Amino acid sequence: MTDEKTLDIVLDVKVKVTVQLGSVQLPMRDVLELTAGSIVQLQQHASDPVGLFVNDKLVAYGEVVVIEDNFGIKITELVGSAKA
């Protein structure tokens, strides 16, 4: 089997893609007090890159972009692709 045919086998496999904008640790007391309109301050600056995860594995970093009325991510760095 050639490499191309081997790759064809997995091209239609669905994976979970997640973009992590930031995170924060809160006491359960604060979580229970959250209501519609509550603001949770993340431990990340607006200029920091966001993480792109595939099946919970970090694969890239990027910048949040707005395209028409939708959010997207512009990939700026692939993890493990840094050139020595």
N, C-alpha and C positions, 0 to 999 in steps of 0.2 A: 504494500500500500504506500502511495507517495505521501509526502508531507501535506500536499494540498488536499488530498482526499481525507487524511487524518484530521485536518483542521475543519473540513466541511461537517464532520460528525458533531462538533460542538458549537457551531456558529448559531444555531437556533435554540440553544439551551438558555432558559431564562435565569438571570441572576438578580439579586437584590442590590440596587445602587443607592447609596445614601450620601448626602452632603451634610457634613457636620459644621454648622455655623459657629458653634461654641458650646460651652458647658458651664455648669455651676453646681456646687454642692449646697443643698439647703437642708435645714432641720425639718423633719416631718411636720412640725408645728406650722412652719411657714408654708409648706406645700398645701396643707389642709386649709389654709387661709386664702389661697389663690382663688380669684373669681374672674369672670369675664372682664377684660380691661386691665387686669393686673399686669404689671411690667416686671419681668425678671431680668436683672442685669447679668449678662454673661461675662465670664472671665476671658474676654477676647476683645481686642480693639477692632474698630471698623476697618482699619487698613490691613489687618492680619489676613493671611491666606486661609481659606476654608479647606477642610479635608474631604477628599472623594474616596469613599469606601465601596468596595465590591465584595459582597458576602462578608461584611465586617472586617475586611482586610484593607488597610490604607494603601491606595495605589497611586494617588496624585494629590497635588495641591492646586488651588485655583482662586480666581477672583469672582465674586458674585457680579453678575451683569443683569440688566433688565432689557428684555427684548419685547417690544410692544407692551403688553400687560402681563408678561410672564417673567419669572426669574430663571436664570441659567447660571452656568459656571463656565468660565474660560480657563482651561487648563494652562497652568504656568510652569508646572514641574511634575515630572513622573518620578515616583519614589524608586530609588535604586538606579536611576539613570544618570546620576551625577558623574561627570567625566573626571578621572583622576589626573 
